[in-house]
Amino acid sequence: MPLALARKYRPKSFAAVAVQTHVSATLKGAIARGRVAHGYLFCGPRGTGKTTLARVLAMALNCERRAERMDGEPCGECASCRRVWSGSVSLDVVEIDAASNRGVDDARELRERAMYAPSGDTQYKVYIVDEAHMLTREAWNALLKVLEEPPPRVVFVFATTEPQKIAQSAAPVLSRLQRFDLKRIGLSDIRDRLRDVLAQEGVPADDDALAMIARAADGSMRDALSLADQVLALGDVAAVTADRVRDALGLVPEDTYLEFLALLAERRARDVFPAVERLADAGIDFGTFLAGLTDLIRSQLAVVLGGDGHDLSERARAVVVSYKDTWAAGDLLRMLNAITELEPRFRKSSQQQLLLETLLVRCALLDRAVSLEEVLRELDAPGGAAGAPPLAGTPVPAGRETRTAARGAGSDAASSAVSGVAREAAGARPHPDVAVPVRVAREPAPPAAPAGGPATKLDAEGLAARWPAIIERVRRNRQSSILAAALQQSEPELGTDAASVTVRLAERNEILLRAIETGRSDLLNAVRSEWPAVVRVDVALPGGGAASGPPKRLTAEAVKAEQVASLRRRDPVLGAAIDALDLELLD
């Protein structure tokens, strides 16, 4: 019976292990220099060579020609190497599956077997423990002593895809082992390996077909060889083509992804539902489709940012490049963000078709982002008046315009308008998946205020006349309602210079003083709306004293006492009733 490709082409030397040169070079050097450790931990994703490296290490340590080879590589041809490579029974190399031998009794048996000497004077006893993260805490504790002080010429090799579980259940073990982290295998390395293997099998292969298998393998060389085996098993194979790979692996046709990309680029939201219905009729897995569409949108983003889309087929690359000027990078980023937010729910949902349809409709209706430079240019343009046409390249659906008026250069209203437009252009919105197009309008400067409007020169008469308007402006700020109440019980005065205003309290009241002190910045803003030249607001106590430093810390009792004292001063009758009836202020 022929071997599977993953077994038939398993590497027989350190040099043949793809990508993991940082591990293989270290192990080979340790064997050549006689500095082999007693324990190793190989970590990494599945199919990246953990067990293969462990077997090659065991082959090199027990190779019958080790004395002849000074480079640390196994010969791969002697009886010992062939036995280890094929996984046959060996006295000196023992492979253990920790998933089914995970208990403390299994660990004790392993510890007892490790006490026996190897079969020869130059041999090593090598124990390869796969899926090591499945061992229980008690099993690790049973192995702890033998890992710290193992018998001579005994080597333990642990392989795991989840080293964090070992750190949680057996942290002391990690300090007894040399840890090597294996890398995911890149698409180009997988394609090169597949091309070599298929060439040895005498089967030609298209580059697009190899790329599809490499993407489906998701960084695992073993999975890539297994998928290639699956393609070769599909009848008589004269060549490995993209169509044959799709048929064998049940992949979504490339034309389907390009159809949906065109649907999103042309904003044809009405076509989403029949297109998804065709996916359902074809029996396509929605999760697989969404993953493939995400990869295509990612490639579109790379091309928009200046990439070449080298990981795409020629046809897909041509389509993606043709849409380069259709998309903005911010639009594609928001699409990818919407997909990543949906994915956790999508996998568990029983309504995947509905979720996919709503996602695609959102992406198709996604209004294009406006760059901040365009907004600022529109603000500075002479024709940037109300009713001007929208920004170039910015679609404005009926009833969806947002006009932002800038009332004079340098004013607070203009600043807020520019910052609001900037937030729109940068996509900083409560709902980032829908960006409403922005039309910037500039209103003419308001005429000079009549009597009772904003004063041009600060004087005592104007300050007294405008004080109620200042209090009302403060009151409109919901966070400054207490400040407004305190200002109603104060009198405004001209400050010591032309750039300051003094607020004098009508009575010595810690509550009022604290309210004005903490809201001083809000009060200053309100005053400057009338007299922009004012730069400072001071607070003064009745009788000519100035409020220096922050007010003392208030307690609930002090606040109640101040309120009672204020009531007494306002209404002597109420004060007499408090004394006569021993009344207490509740609220």
C-alpha positions in Angstrom: 0.0 0.0 0.0 1.6 3.4 -1.0 2.3 5.8 1.8 0.6 9.2 2.0 2.6 12.1 0.8 3.0 13.5 4.3 4.7 10.3 5.4 6.5 9.5 2.2 8.2 12.9 2.1 8.8 13.4 5.8 12.3 15.0 6.1 15.2 12.6 7.0 17.6 15.3 8.1 17.7 18.7 9.8 18.6 20.4 6.5 15.4 19.1 4.9 13.0 20.5 7.5 11.4 23.6 5.9 11.6 27.0 7.5 12.7 25.9 11.0 16.4 26.6 10.5 16.7 28.3 13.9 15.8 25.0 15.5 17.5 22.6 13.2 20.8 24.4 13.2 20.9 24.6 17.0 20.1 20.9 17.4 22.6 19.9 14.7 25.3 22.0 16.4 24.5 20.5 19.8 24.9 16.9 18.5 28.1 17.8 16.6 29.7 19.4 19.7 28.4 16.9 22.2 26.2 19.4 24.1 22.9 17.6 23.8 20.4 18.7 26.6 18.4 16.2 28.5 15.0 17.9 27.8 13.5 19.8 24.9 10.1 21.5 24.4 9.0 22.1 20.8 6.1 24.6 20.5 4.3 25.7 17.4 1.2 25.4 15.2 0.1 22.1 13.9 2.0 20.6 11.0 5.1 22.8 11.3 7.6 20.0 12.1 7.6 19.5 15.8 7.4 15.7 15.7 9.5 15.5 12.6 12.3 17.4 14.3 12.0 15.2 17.4 12.4 12.1 15.1 15.3 13.6 13.3 17.0 14.3 16.6 16.4 10.7 17.7 17.8 9.5 14.4 20.9 11.6 14.7 21.6 10.5 18.3 21.3 6.8 17.5 22.6 6.8 13.9 25.0 3.9 13.3 27.3 6.2 11.3 27.3 9.1 13.8 31.0 8.7 14.5 31.7 9.0 10.8 29.6 12.1 10.3 30.9 15.1 12.2 28.1 17.6 11.2 25.4 16.2 13.5 23.2 15.0 10.6 21.7 11.5 10.6 22.6 9.4 7.6 19.0 8.4 7.0 20.0 5.0 5.5 21.1 2.8 8.4 18.7 0.4 10.1 18.4 2.6 13.2 17.5 5.7 11.1 15.0 3.8 8.9 13.3 2.3 12.0 13.0 5.7 13.7 11.9 7.5 10.5 9.1 5.0 9.8 7.9 5.0 13.4 8.6 1.3 13.9 9.2 -0.3 17.3 12.6 0.7 18.7 14.2 -0.1 22.0 15.8 3.3 22.3 13.2 5.6 20.8 9.7 5.7 22.3 6.9 7.9 21.1 4.0 8.5 23.5 0.7 10.2 22.8 -0.1 12.3 25.9 -3.7 12.7 24.8 -4.4 9.1 25.7 -1.6 8.6 28.3 -2.0 11.7 30.4 -2.5 10.4 33.9 -0.1 10.2 36.9 0.2 6.4 36.5 1.4 6.8 32.9 4.0 9.4 34.0 5.2 7.0 36.8 5.6 4.2 34.2 7.6 6.5 31.9 9.8 7.5 34.8 10.5 3.9 35.7 11.3 3.0 32.1 13.7 5.9 31.8 15.9 4.3 34.5 16.9 1.5 32.2 20.1 2.1 30.2 20.1 2.4 26.4 20.7 -0.7 24.3 24.3 0.2 23.3 27.2 2.1 24.8 26.9 4.9 22.3 23.1 4.9 22.0 20.6 7.4 23.5 17.2 6.7 25.0 14.8 9.3 23.5 11.3 9.7 24.7 9.1 11.8 22.4 5.9 13.0 24.1 3.4 14.4 21.7 0.5 16.7 22.7 2.3 17.4 26.0 -0.2 20.0 27.1 -2.7 17.2 27.7 -0.7 15.9 30.7 -2.3 16.5 34.1 -0.7 18.6 36.8 0.0 15.4 38.8 1.7 13.7 35.8 4.0 16.7 35.4 4.8 16.6 39.1 5.7 12.9 38.8 8.1 13.7 36.0 9.6 16.8 37.6 12.5 15.0 39.4 13.5 12.8 36.4 13.5 15.9 34.2 15.8 17.7 36.6 18.2 14.8 37.1 17.7 12.3 34.3 19.8 9.1 33.9 22.8 9.3 31.6 22.1 9.4 27.8 18.3 9.9 28.3 16.6 12.7 26.3 13.0 13.9 26.7 11.4 15.7 23.8 7.9 17.3 24.4 5.8 18.6 21.5 2.8 20.9 22.0 0.6 23.4 20.2 -0.4 25.1 23.5 2.6 25.9 25.6 0.5 28.3 27.7 -1.3 25.3 29.2 2.0 23.8 30.4 2.9 27.2 31.9 -0.4 27.2 33.8 -0.3 23.7 35.1 3.4 22.9 35.4 5.5 26.1 35.4 8.5 24.6 37.2 8.9 22.1 34.3 9.7 24.9 31.8 12.9 25.8 33.6 14.1 22.2 33.2 13.7 22.2 29.4 15.1 24.0 26.4 12.2 25.6 24.6 12.1 26.1 20.8 9.2 27.9 19.1 8.5 26.8 15.6 7.1 29.3 13.1 4.1 29.0 10.8 5.2 28.1 7.3 4.6 30.8 4.7 2.7 30.5 1.5 5.8 30.7 -0.7 7.6 27.9 1.2 4.5 25.7 1.0 4.2 26.3 -2.7 7.9 25.4 -3.3 7.6 22.2 -1.3 4.5 21.2 -3.0 6.1 21.8 -6.4 9.1 19.6 -5.5 6.9 16.8 -4.2 4.6 16.8 -7.2 7.6 16.9 -9.5 8.9 13.8 -7.8 5.5 12.2 -8.3 5.6 13.1 -12.0 2.5 15.4 -11.8 2.7 18.9 -13.2 0.9 21.6 -11.3 -0.3 25.2 -12.0 0.9 28.0 -9.8 -2.6 29.1 -9.1 -3.5 25.5 -7.9 -0.5 25.4 -5.7 -1.4 28.8 -4.2 -4.9 27.6 -3.5 -3.6 24.5 -1.6 -1.1 26.6 0.3 -3.9 29.0 1.4 -6.1 26.2 2.5 -3.3 24.6 4.5 -3.1 27.7 6.7 0.6 27.5 7.5 0.8 23.7 8.0 3.1 21.7 5.7 1.5 18.4 6.7 -2.0 19.7 5.9 -0.7 21.0 2.5 0.7 17.5 1.6 -2.5 15.9 2.8 -4.6 18.2 0.6 -2.4 17.5 -2.3 -2.9 13.8 -1.7 -6.7 14.5 -1.7 -6.4 16.3 -5.1 -4.4 13.4 -6.6 -7.0 10.9 -5.4 -9.7 12.6 -7.6 -9.5 10.1 -10.5 -6.8 10.2 -13.1 -4.8 13.3 -12.7 -2.9 14.5 -15.7 -2.1 17.8 -14.0 -3.1 19.7 -10.8 -5.2 22.6 -11.9 -7.1 25.3 -10.1 -10.5 23.8 -11.1 -9.4 20.3 -10.0 -8.3 21.7 -6.6 -11.7 23.5 -6.2 -13.6 20.3 -7.0 -11.5 18.1 -4.7 -11.4 20.5 -1.7 -14.9 21.9 -2.1 -13.6 25.5 -2.4 -15.7 28.5 -3.5 -15.0 29.3 -7.2 -12.9 32.4 -7.7 -15.5 34.0 -10.0 -18.0 34.0 -7.0 -15.7 36.1 -4.9 -15.0 38.5 -7.8 -18.8 38.8 -8.4 -19.3 39.9 -4.8 -16.4 42.3 -4.9 -17.9 43.9 -8.0 -21.3 44.0 -6.2 -19.7 46.0 -3.3 -17.6 48.2 -5.5 -20.7 49.2 -7.6 -22.9 49.6 -4.5 -25.5 47.2 -5.8 -27.2 46.4 -2.5 -30.3 45.1 -4.2 -28.3 42.2 -5.7 -27.0 41.0 -2.4 -30.0 38.8 -1.5 -30.2 36.8 -4.8 -26.4 36.4 -4.8 -26.4 34.9 -1.3 -29.3 32.8 -2.2 -27.3 31.3 -5.0 -24.6 30.5 -2.5 -27.1 28.7 -0.3 -28.5 26.7 -3.3 -24.9 25.6 -4.2 -24.4 24.3 -0.7 -21.4 26.6 0.0 -20.4 27.0 3.6 -21.0 30.6 4.6 -18.1 30.6 7.0 -15.7 29.4 4.3 -17.1 32.0 1.9 -16.8 34.8 4.4 -13.1 33.9 5.1 -12.4 33.9 1.4 -14.1 37.2 0.8 -12.2 38.7 3.7 -8.9 37.7 2.1 -10.0 39.3 -1.2 -10.9 42.6 0.5 -7.6 42.5 2.3 -5.8 42.1 -1.0 -7.9 45.0 -2.4 -6.7 47.1 0.5 -3.1 46.1 -0.1 -3.4 47.1 -3.8 -5.0 50.4 -2.8 -2.1 51.1 -0.5 0.4 50.4 -3.3 0.9 46.6 -3.2 0.9 44.3 -6.2 -1.4 41.6 -5.0 1.2 38.9 -5.7 -0.8 36.3 -3.7 -3.7 36.5 -6.2 -4.2 34.7 -9.4 -3.7 36.6 -12.6 -7.4 37.1 -13.3 -8.2 38.2 -9.7 -5.2 40.5 -9.7 -6.5 42.2 -12.8 -9.9 42.7 -11.3 -8.6 44.1 -8.0 -6.2 46.5 -9.8 -9.2 47.8 -11.9 -11.0 48.7 -8.7 -8.0 50.5 -7.2 -9.4 54.0 -7.7 -12.9 53.0 -6.7 -12.1 52.4 -3.1 -10.5 54.5 -0.4 -8.3 52.7 2.2 -10.6 53.9 5.0 -13.6 52.3 3.4 -11.9 48.9 3.1 -10.7 49.2 6.7 -14.2 49.8 7.9 -15.4 46.7 5.9 -12.7 44.5 7.5 -13.5 45.9 10.9 -17.2 45.1 10.4 -16.3 41.6 9.4 -14.0 41.0 12.4 -16.7 42.3 14.8 -19.3 40.0 13.3 -17.1 36.8 13.1 -17.4 35.7 16.8 -21.2 35.8 16.5 -21.2 34.4 13.0 -19.6 31.1 14.0 -22.2 30.4 16.7 -25.3 31.7 14.9 -28.0 29.6 13.5 -28.9 32.5 11.1 -25.6 32.7 9.2 -27.3 33.6 5.9 -29.1 36.5 7.4 -26.0 37.8 9.1 -24.0 37.5 5.8 -26.8 39.3 3.9 -27.0 42.2 6.4 -23.2 42.5 6.4 -22.9 42.7 2.7 -25.8 45.2 2.5 -24.0 47.4 5.0 -20.8 47.2 3.0 -22.6 48.0 -0.3 -24.3 51.0 1.3 -21.1 52.2 2.9 -20.7 55.9 2.0 -17.3 56.9 0.9 -15.0 58.6 3.4 -14.0 62.2 2.8 -10.3 63.1 3.4 -9.6 65.9 5.9 -7.5 67.7 3.3 -10.5 68.0 1.0 -12.7 69.3 3.9 -10.1 72.0 4.8 -9.7 73.0 1.1 -13.5 73.3 0.9 -13.6 75.5 4.0 -10.9 77.8 2.6 -12.3 77.9 -1.0 -13.9 81.3 -2.0 -17.0 79.5 -3.2 -17.5 77.5 -0.1 -20.9 79.0 0.7 -24.2 77.4 1.7 -25.7 75.6 -1.2 -22.3 74.9 -2.9 -22.0 71.5 -4.6 -20.7 68.6 -2.6 -17.0 67.7 -2.5 -15.7 66.1 -5.6 -16.1 62.3 -5.6 -18.5 62.4 -2.6 -21.9 60.9 -3.3 -24.8 62.7 -1.6 -27.9 60.6 -1.3 -31.2 62.5 -1.2 -32.1 63.5 2.4 -28.7 62.5 3.8 -26.8 65.8 3.7 -25.3 67.3 6.9 -24.5 71.0 6.7 -22.0 72.4 9.1 -21.9 76.2 9.4 -18.7 78.1 10.4 -19.6 81.4 11.9 -16.5 83.6 11.4 -12.9 82.6 11.4 -11.5 82.0 14.9 -14.8 81.8 16.6 -15.9 78.9 18.8 -18.6 77.9 16.3 -16.1 77.7 13.5 -13.7 75.6 15.6 -16.4 73.2 16.5 -17.5 73.0 12.8 -14.0 72.2 11.6 -13.5 69.6 14.4 -16.8 68.0 13.6 -16.0 67.8 9.9 -12.6 66.4 10.8 -14.2 63.7 12.9 -16.6 62.9 10.0 -13.6 62.7 7.6 -11.6 60.6 9.9 -14.4 58.2 10.5 -14.7 58.9 14.2 -18.4 58.2 14.4 -20.7 56.3 16.8 -21.5 53.9 13.9 -18.3 53.6 11.8 -19.9 51.4 9.2 -22.0 54.3 7.9 -20.3 57.5 7.0 -22.7 60.3 6.1 -21.4 62.6 3.4 -20.5 66.0 4.6 -21.3 69.3 2.9 -19.4 72.3 4.5 -21.2 75.6 4.3 -19.9 79.0 5.3 -22.4 81.7 6.5 -21.6 85.4 6.2 -20.3 87.1 9.3 -23.2 88.3 11.5 -23.8 92.1 11.6 -22.8 94.2 14.5 -24.9 93.5 17.5 -27.6 96.1 18.5 -28.1 97.4 21.9 -28.3 94.5 24.3 -26.0 92.4 22.1 -22.4 91.6 22.7 -20.5 94.6 24.0 -17.4 95.9 22.3 -15.8 97.5 25.4 -15.9 96.2 28.9 -17.4 98.7 31.4 -19.4 98.5 34.6 -22.7 99.4 33.0 -22.4 96.9 30.2 -21.2 94.2 32.6 -24.3 94.6 34.8 -26.6 94.7 31.8 -25.1 91.5 30.3 -24.8 89.6 33.5 -28.2 87.8 33.2 -27.3 86.7 29.7 -24.0 85.3 31.0 -25.8 83.4 33.7 -28.2 82.0 31.2 -25.3 80.9 28.9 -23.8 79.1 31.9 -27.1 77.5 32.7 -27.4 76.0 29.3 -24.4 73.9 30.2 -26.0 71.1 32.2 -22.8 70.5 34.1 -22.8 74.1 35.3 -26.4 74.4 36.7 -25.0 74.8 40.2 -22.6 77.5 39.0 -25.5 79.4 37.5 -27.4 79.3 40.8 -24.3 80.6 42.6 -23.9 83.4 40.1 -27.4 84.6 40.7 -26.4 85.3 44.3 -23.3 87.3 43.3 -22.5 90.7 41.9 -20.1 91.3 38.9 -17.5 94.0 39.2 -14.7 95.3 36.9 -11.4 93.7 37.8 -8.2 95.4 38.7 -7.3 95.7 35.0 -9.2 95.8 31.7 -8.7 92.1 31.1 -10.4 90.7 34.3 -13.8 90.5 35.9 -14.4 90.0 39.6 -17.4 88.1 41.0 -18.3 89.2 44.6 -20.4 86.9 46.7 -23.4 88.4 48.4 -22.7 86.4 51.5 -20.0 84.2 53.0 -21.1 80.8 51.8 -18.7 77.9 51.3 -21.1 76.2 48.9 -21.3 79.2 46.6 -17.6 79.8 46.8 -16.8 76.2 45.9 -19.3 76.2 43.0 -17.7 79.4 41.5 -14.2 78.2 42.1 -14.7 74.8 40.4 -16.7 76.3 37.5 -14.3 79.2 36.9 -13.3 78.0 33.4 -17.0 77.7 32.3 -17.7 81.2 33.7 -14.6 82.6 31.8 -15.8 81.1 28.5 -19.3 82.7 29.0 -17.7 86.1 29.8 -15.4 85.9 26.8 -18.4 85.2 24.5 -19.3 88.9 25.3 -15.9 90.4 25.8 -13.2 88.3 24.1 -10.4 90.4 25.6 -11.1 89.1 29.2 -8.5 86.6 30.3 -9.2 86.1 34.0 -12.2 85.8 36.4 -11.5 86.5 40.1 -13.8 85.7 43.1 -14.2 88.0 46.1 -15.9 87.7 49.4 -18.4 90.2 50.8 -16.9 93.0 52.7 -13.9 93.5 50.5 -12.1 90.3 51.2 -10.6 88.2 48.4 -11.1 84.5 48.1 -7.5 83.2 48.2 -6.7 79.6 47.5 -9.2 76.7 47.1 -12.1 76.5 49.5 -11.9 74.2 52.5 -13.2 70.7 52.2 -16.9 70.5 52.7 -18.8 67.8 54.7 -22.4 66.9 54.6 -22.9 68.6 58.0 -21.2 71.8 56.8 -23.4 71.9 53.7 -26.6 71.5 55.8 -25.4 74.2 58.3 -24.7 76.7 55.4 -28.1 76.0 53.9 -29.9 76.6 57.3 -27.9 79.8 57.8 -28.9 81.1 54.4 -32.5 80.3 55.1 -32.3 82.3 58.4 -30.8 85.3 56.6 -33.5 85.3 54.0 -36.5 84.8 56.3 -36.2 85.9 60.0 -39.6 84.3 60.7 -38.3 81.0 59.5 -35.2 81.5 61.6 -37.3 82.1 64.7 -39.4 78.9 63.9 -36.2 76.9 63.6 -35.1 78.1 67.1 -38.5 77.7 68.7 -39.5 74.3 67.3 -36.0 72.9 67.0 -36.5 72.2 63.3 -34.1 70.1 61.3 -33.4 70.5 57.5 -34.1 67.3 55.8 -33.9 68.2 52.1 
